[in-house]
């Protein structure tokens, strides 16, 4: 990479990191959230749901975030041995119930492999990013968690 690829003002140093550290990503997130807080206060509550088998091995899990009245499902994974047995559905149900308890009105997520699974749970597509990953599409889905009045 060029030392100064965009003719930055003097006093700034350009640095490229192929695999940025957790600390670097965290610092960037803090700076972005501080910027947003000047107009829209940012609050997030992160949570995780874990299922372990009898031997203590991770069988399934879900990570999520609650913010601005929305549940965002960051990731859902079920081990191959447990797929098709309602485990993913149960995790989603617990996440949605937790979000309702925390007064979230809706949920959203993105996926490129499990669109049908989420649609069966009542999620509706609202966007598509084609060819991500190559040859597939990433779908963005949402679901209303509470009835509208």
trRosetta pair geometry for C-beta under 8 A, 3 or more apart (Angstrom, degrees):
i j d omega theta_ij theta_ji phi_ij phi_ji
1 5 6.4 -59 -180 -53 92 127
1 14 7.9 -131 131 136 122 123
1 16 4.8 95 27 -14 160 155
2 5 4.3 127 62 -82 112 75
3 14 6.5 135 167 57 44 120
4 7 6.2 74 141 -91 108 29
4 8 5.6 -123 -155 24 98 91
4 14 5.7 163 -103 0 51 136
5 14 6.7 155 12 -161 84 164
8 12 4.6 -94 148 76 131 127
8 14 6.2 164 1 -55 146 105
9 12 5.8 79 69 4 74 115
17 20 4.4 98 99 -83 133 71
17 21 7.5 -75 178 -7 155 71
17 24 6.6 55 40 100 165 175
20 24 4.4 -110 -177 83 103 134
20 25 5.6 122 116 -51 119 88
21 24 4.6 101 55 3 80 99
21 25 7.1 -148 94 0 44 85
22 25 5.8 -58 -148 41 32 109
22 26 6.0 34 153 -22 67 109
23 26 5.6 -54 -143 38 29 113
23 27 6.3 32 156 -22 64 105
24 27 5.8 -52 -148 34 30 111
24 28 6.5 29 153 -17 63 105
25 28 5.8 -54 -150 37 31 111
25 29 6.4 34 151 -20 64 107
26 29 5.6 -55 -149 37 32 113
26 30 6.4 34 154 -21 66 104
27 30 5.7 -51 -147 34 31 112
27 31 6.5 30 153 -17 63 106
28 31 5.8 -56 -150 37 32 111
28 32 6.3 30 153 -18 66 106
29 32 5.7 -55 -145 37 31 109
29 33 6.1 28 157 -17 66 108
30 33 5.9 -56 -144 40 28 110
30 34 6.3 31 155 -22 63 107
31 34 5.7 -53 -147 34 29 112
31 35 6.6 33 153 -21 62 104
32 35 5.7 -54 -153 33 32 114
32 36 6.5 28 152 -15 66 106
33 36 5.7 -54 -146 40 34 110
33 37 6.2 44 152 -32 65 104
33 42 4.6 -123 -156 74 92 158
34 37 5.5 -47 -146 26 31 119
34 38 7.6 45 152 -30 56 91
35 38 6.3 -48 -174 10 35 112
36 39 6.6 -80 -169 50 46 85
36 40 5.5 -46 171 63 89 89
36 42 5.1 69 95 -48 121 122
37 40 7.3 -85 -108 79 25 44
37 41 5.5 38 -141 -121 75 48
37 42 5.3 -83 -74 12 84 93
40 68 7.7 13 165 -99 121 125
42 67 7.2 -5 -162 -154 73 121
43 67 6.3 173 87 -130 58 77
43 68 7.7 144 54 -51 80 58
44 65 5.3 -15 -167 -171 108 112
44 66 6.9 146 -158 72 54 50
44 67 4.4 -20 -102 -79 76 115
45 65 7.0 148 74 -159 44 59
45 66 4.4 -12 57 54 98 105
45 67 7.4 175 20 -64 64 66
45 102 6.7 -135 61 -154 150 156
46 63 7.3 -4 -172 -175 98 91
46 64 7.2 166 -152 92 56 45
46 65 5.0 -26 -99 -101 70 81
46 66 7.9 -162 -73 19 26 70
47 63 7.5 173 91 -152 44 52
47 64 5.6 -14 62 64 86 88
47 65 7.7 161 19 -89 68 35
47 66 7.4 29 2 -10 111 102
47 95 7.8 166 89 -125 119 81
47 98 6.5 -116 86 148 165 155
48 61 6.4 -4 -175 -172 99 108
48 62 6.9 166 -154 86 55 52
48 63 4.9 -18 -103 -103 87 73
48 64 7.5 162 -87 21 40 68
49 61 6.3 166 88 -153 60 58
49 62 4.5 9 49 50 105 97
49 64 7.9 22 -2 5 98 108
49 91 5.3 161 99 -146 138 92
49 94 5.6 121 -116 96 154 134
49 95 6.3 -111 -9 -65 139 88
50 58 6.7 -71 -160 -129 102 91
50 60 7.6 158 -158 89 41 54
50 61 4.8 -4 -108 -106 64 102
51 58 7.6 93 78 -162 55 56
51 59 4.6 -66 111 69 96 104
51 60 4.3 13 47 54 119 90
51 61 6.7 -155 22 -68 71 58
51 82 7.7 165 105 -179 136 170
51 87 6.5 -123 50 -159 167 113
51 91 7.3 -101 -20 -76 120 111
52 56 5.3 -11 173 -151 132 34
52 57 6.4 147 -158 69 80 31
52 58 6.0 -50 -103 -96 74 38
52 59 6.0 140 -136 2 18 95
53 56 7.2 -44 68 23 65 17
53 57 5.0 -5 37 57 108 88
53 59 4.7 114 -46 -60 84 120
57 79 7.9 54 129 -71 108 161
58 61 6.3 -30 -167 -29 113 119
58 79 7.2 146 113 -50 70 119
59 78 7.4 0 147 -153 68 65
59 79 5.1 -88 -155 16 50 125
59 81 7.3 -81 -140 73 92 105
59 82 5.1 81 177 -29 103 153
59 87 7.1 -108 134 -151 106 152
60 76 8.0 4 -175 -176 95 73
60 77 6.3 -171 -146 99 58 59
60 78 4.2 1 -110 -111 110 68
60 79 6.2 -109 -61 3 68 78
60 82 5.8 -104 -44 91 114 147
60 87 4.9 177 -38 156 166 126
60 88 6.9 -137 -153 -74 138 60
60 91 6.1 -132 140 -50 122 141
61 75 7.7 19 106 108 90 98
61 76 7.6 -164 98 -142 47 43
61 77 5.7 5 54 55 78 92
61 91 7.4 143 -170 -132 14 147
62 73 6.7 -51 -166 -148 107 97
62 75 6.9 -178 -147 94 46 57
62 76 4.8 1 -107 -105 88 78
62 77 7.8 180 -76 23 49 59
62 91 4.4 151 -25 167 131 122
62 92 7.2 168 -101 -72 156 50
62 94 7.7 153 47 72 142 106
62 95 5.5 -93 129 -59 148 131
63 73 7.9 115 81 -167 49 54
63 74 4.5 -48 100 66 96 116
63 75 4.9 24 41 47 100 93
64 71 5.9 -8 -178 -171 130 92
64 72 6.3 159 -160 82 74 52
64 73 5.2 -36 -102 -109 99 49
64 74 5.8 -175 -99 6 33 86
64 95 5.2 125 -28 -148 158 121
64 98 7.8 134 75 79 142 131
64 99 7.6 -84 147 -64 146 109
65 71 7.6 148 79 -158 43 48
65 72 4.7 -11 61 57 91 104
65 74 6.1 69 -8 -42 97 113
66 70 7.2 173 -150 86 52 43
66 71 5.7 -24 -98 -99 75 62
66 72 7.7 -173 -80 18 27 74
66 98 7.8 -122 -57 125 132 96
66 99 5.9 177 -102 -119 111 80
66 102 5.3 3 -168 105 165 149
66 104 5.7 -114 -142 -64 104 130
67 70 6.1 -23 71 59 62 86
67 72 6.8 -10 30 -2 101 115
69 103 6.9 -62 -120 124 77 81
69 104 5.4 141 -176 -133 44 56
69 105 5.1 6 169 15 109 96
69 106 7.1 48 131 29 88 82
70 99 8.0 -25 167 -158 27 128
70 104 5.8 109 -116 -154 8 110
70 105 7.4 -41 -81 55 56 72
70 106 5.4 -26 -115 78 81 85
70 107 6.6 139 -169 -105 73 30
70 108 6.2 -9 -176 11 125 100
71 95 6.4 128 -176 153 142 97
71 96 6.7 -151 39 -107 169 52
71 98 7.8 112 -109 83 130 87
71 99 3.6 -51 -62 -103 127 148
71 104 4.9 94 -36 145 84 164
71 106 7.3 -148 27 109 77 41
71 107 4.0 -22 67 -109 105 89
71 108 7.5 158 84 22 60 53
71 145 7.0 84 9 -50 120 147
72 107 7.4 172 -78 -158 26 66
72 108 5.9 -19 -109 69 69 82
72 109 6.8 138 -165 -84 56 62
73 76 6.0 -8 173 -35 121 107
73 92 7.4 -10 -103 -118 147 85
73 95 6.4 69 -98 146 100 159
73 107 6.6 43 -24 179 99 112
73 108 7.5 -152 19 97 81 35
73 109 3.9 -19 57 -89 105 123
76 88 6.0 85 160 -143 126 97
76 91 6.2 149 -140 104 107 136
76 92 6.9 3 -112 -68 151 89
76 109 7.9 1 -6 -151 114 152
76 114 7.8 -89 76 63 117 164
78 82 5.3 -118 179 89 99 103
78 83 5.2 127 110 -83 120 74
78 87 5.0 131 -129 93 129 123
78 88 4.9 -86 -35 -60 139 95
78 91 7.7 -161 -72 4 102 140
79 82 5.0 68 65 18 86 103
79 83 7.4 -136 93 -31 41 82
80 83 5.8 -38 -146 2 36 117
82 85 5.7 -90 -173 39 61 124
82 87 4.7 26 151 -14 114 159
83 87 7.3 -89 -96 41 32 117
83 88 7.4 22 -126 -20 68 117
86 89 4.9 -60 -156 47 62 118
86 90 5.7 68 144 -29 84 101
87 90 5.7 -55 -149 34 29 111
87 91 6.6 27 154 -17 64 104
88 91 5.7 -53 -148 36 33 110
88 92 6.3 32 154 -16 66 106
88 117 6.6 -21 118 -176 146 136
89 92 5.8 -56 -149 38 29 110
89 93 6.3 33 152 -22 64 107
89 121 6.7 -174 -125 -90 80 113
90 93 5.6 -53 -148 35 31 115
90 94 6.5 30 155 -17 65 103
91 94 5.8 -54 -150 36 32 109
91 95 6.3 32 153 -19 65 106
92 95 5.6 -54 -146 37 33 112
92 96 6.2 30 156 -17 67 107
92 121 5.7 -36 127 -142 155 158
93 96 5.9 -56 -145 39 28 108
93 97 6.2 29 155 -19 64 107
94 97 5.7 -54 -145 37 30 112
94 98 6.3 33 154 -20 64 105
95 98 5.7 -54 -150 35 30 112
95 99 6.4 31 151 -20 64 106
95 107 7.7 94 123 -125 107 143
96 99 5.5 -53 -148 36 33 114
96 100 6.4 36 153 -20 65 102
96 107 6.2 -70 -106 -42 88 150
96 143 7.7 -43 -113 96 126 134
96 145 5.8 -171 -163 -123 95 112
97 100 5.7 -51 -149 34 32 111
97 101 6.5 36 151 -20 64 104
98 101 5.7 -54 -152 34 32 114
98 102 6.5 17 154 -6 65 110
99 102 5.8 -66 -148 47 32 102
99 104 3.8 -54 174 48 93 137
99 107 6.2 105 87 -78 175 104
99 145 5.9 -105 104 -122 118 168
100 103 7.5 43 -177 -78 34 19
100 104 6.4 -81 -73 55 32 80
100 145 5.4 -151 -77 157 91 122
100 146 6.5 134 -126 -63 96 97
104 107 7.1 69 138 -69 131 73
104 145 5.9 42 107 47 87 154
105 144 6.9 -32 156 -152 77 73
105 145 5.9 172 172 51 24 96
105 146 5.1 -75 -134 35 67 109
106 142 6.0 9 173 -177 117 106
106 143 6.5 165 -159 85 72 45
106 144 5.3 -42 -103 -111 88 46
106 145 5.6 -168 -93 2 24 91
107 123 7.5 -76 92 -101 104 102
107 142 6.6 163 87 -154 50 60
107 143 4.9 -6 56 56 98 94
107 145 5.8 88 -19 -53 94 112
108 126 7.8 -53 -128 32 115 130
108 140 6.8 8 -174 -179 109 88
108 141 6.7 170 -149 90 63 47
108 142 4.4 -22 -95 -99 88 83
108 143 7.6 177 -77 18 45 65
109 118 6.7 -143 69 -122 126 148
109 123 7.2 -44 40 -135 104 152
109 140 7.6 -179 93 -148 36 54
109 141 5.8 -14 61 60 79 90
110 138 5.6 27 173 169 113 104
110 139 6.6 173 -152 87 66 43
110 140 4.9 -27 -98 -97 91 67
110 141 7.3 153 -97 15 38 73
111 114 4.8 -78 -178 52 148 82
111 115 5.9 -179 90 -66 116 59
111 118 6.3 164 15 -13 147 139
111 138 7.0 174 91 -154 21 68
111 139 5.8 -20 65 59 73 90
111 141 7.1 -14 20 7 103 117
112 115 7.9 -8 -149 -40 18 97
112 132 7.1 -131 -89 108 139 65
112 133 6.4 118 140 10 169 80
112 136 5.0 83 180 133 117 129
112 137 6.4 -178 -131 93 89 37
112 138 4.5 -52 -72 -96 100 64
112 139 6.9 144 -94 9 46 74
113 136 8.0 -4 -71 -173 63 152
114 117 4.1 -33 180 32 97 125
114 118 6.0 93 122 -19 91 94
115 118 6.1 -66 -153 41 31 104
115 119 6.1 29 155 -19 69 110
115 125 7.2 8 -151 -72 114 114
115 139 4.9 55 -99 37 115 154
115 141 7.2 153 -136 -50 74 135
116 119 5.6 -54 -140 38 31 111
116 120 6.3 36 157 -23 64 104
117 120 5.9 -58 -157 31 27 112
117 121 7.0 16 148 -11 61 108
118 121 5.5 -60 -154 39 39 110
118 123 4.0 -32 156 45 96 141
118 141 5.1 122 130 81 140 164
119 122 7.7 136 -173 -2 33 6
119 123 5.7 -88 -84 68 38 79
119 124 7.3 80 -121 -91 79 39
119 125 7.6 -21 -85 -31 107 87
119 141 7.2 -119 -69 -131 68 146
121 143 7.1 -54 117 -83 91 157
122 143 5.1 84 109 -133 94 123
123 141 3.9 56 158 154 118 127
123 142 6.5 149 -153 69 82 14
123 143 4.6 -72 -96 -53 64 107
124 141 6.2 152 70 -155 26 83
124 142 6.1 -35 60 64 80 69
124 143 6.8 131 8 -85 77 60
125 128 6.8 19 -177 -58 128 91
125 139 5.2 -65 -119 -169 110 113
125 140 6.8 95 -154 73 67 52
125 141 5.3 -49 -89 -94 47 79
126 140 5.5 -65 65 104 80 98
126 141 6.8 135 8 -119 81 27
126 142 5.4 13 -11 7 131 111
127 139 7.3 151 87 -160 56 49
127 140 3.9 9 58 44 100 123
128 137 5.1 -6 -170 178 103 130
128 138 7.2 149 -159 77 52 49
128 139 5.6 -18 -105 -105 76 67
128 140 7.2 -138 -65 17 34 81
129 132 4.7 -27 123 41 109 132
129 137 6.4 153 75 -164 47 72
129 138 4.4 -8 57 57 106 100
129 139 8.0 -151 24 -68 71 26
129 140 7.6 73 -13 -26 94 101
130 137 5.1 -33 -109 -106 50 97
131 134 5.7 6 -170 -121 80 47
131 135 6.9 58 -128 -20 65 23
131 136 7.4 110 -122 57 23 40
131 137 7.2 7 -16 -88 32 61
132 136 7.2 -84 77 84 29 79
132 137 7.0 40 48 -142 69 36
132 138 4.7 -46 94 -6 101 114
133 136 5.3 33 61 45 71 111
133 138 7.8 89 -12 -52 51 99
144 147 7.5 81 140 -97 124 27
144 148 6.9 -56 -161 -37 147 93
